[in-house]
Amino acid sequence: MSFFFKWVFKNAWNLFGAIGVAGTFYFSLMYVPDYVKDITAGKVNVIHESLMDDLQELIFYEKSISIDDVDMFIRGKELKQGISYPYTAEELLLQVQERFMGNKFIPLEKRELLLTSINKLRSSYKPPSKPNEKEFDWVPILSWLFSAFGAIIAAVGASSLAGKMKSDKETEADIISGDIIVNRNGGSMSASAFEYERMVGDVLSELGISHKSESNEYDFLVESQGKEIIVEVKKYRKLLGLGAARNFLNMILVSGKSGVLVVSSGVTPRTKELIHEHNQITYNQKIFLVTGNSKEKVKSQLSEVFGV
């Protein structure tokens, strides 16, 4: 349990970042479209109730109106709210009629007169010869645009979070770059490193490459094609980071020789970039990278490096 809490505290920012990204995805894809629809529905309801109230007042007090007046009322409300009203003039009058008939506070005789007046008004309604072309409805488009924008922001956040976590791992690798792996048989850390170094020496011998290991500064000094090349062997639990790579690079620069870095676990992307950048600006002091935990992999790559 204590390990779990330590892990949570150590990765708190990454956890909060992941929650934020998940929340952005949810609200952009689930909440925003519904929110836009609710706004539109609210505007339609405002128009509808306003039209109902206006028509009820005019009809109740027996004011003279025509079906064209009802159409103009609808059109005016549409322009004011910037949306399309879903009912025709006849459908609106039917709802006004229903509201009058359901109002028990209006005397029955008065309701009958109102019903007759509304029916007379409805009888003058003529459906259009061809369906009215409604204005383009931007609501679904805006909804998807907002969702797409939110999804893009969430994707950028997820990418940034992934990059940060990757950078954190590389930084951790840099910090513990001197950590040697424990072998599978439970041997000591130094013994495992010694075995790996000896394996690399055996590979050099099998390839017929002249080498010696008499210096405390590096593992092997190889003579190949009339040149001396430094071979450094590293066996780590995790990827070799920038710290160890810079140390080897400085040793190469001081020695004036080329170098081969043999790493059992591989290196971080930033370490690869460092070696690549170094090789681009130098000709006589290039660094070759060999990675692999097995003799076959190391032998194949060293053979390629030394051209044997």
Beta strands, then each sheet from edge to edge (+ up, - down):
strand 1: 210-212
strand 2: 220-224
strand 3: 227-234
strand 4: 258-263
strand 5: 287-291
sheet 1: 1+ 2- 3+ 4+ 5+
end
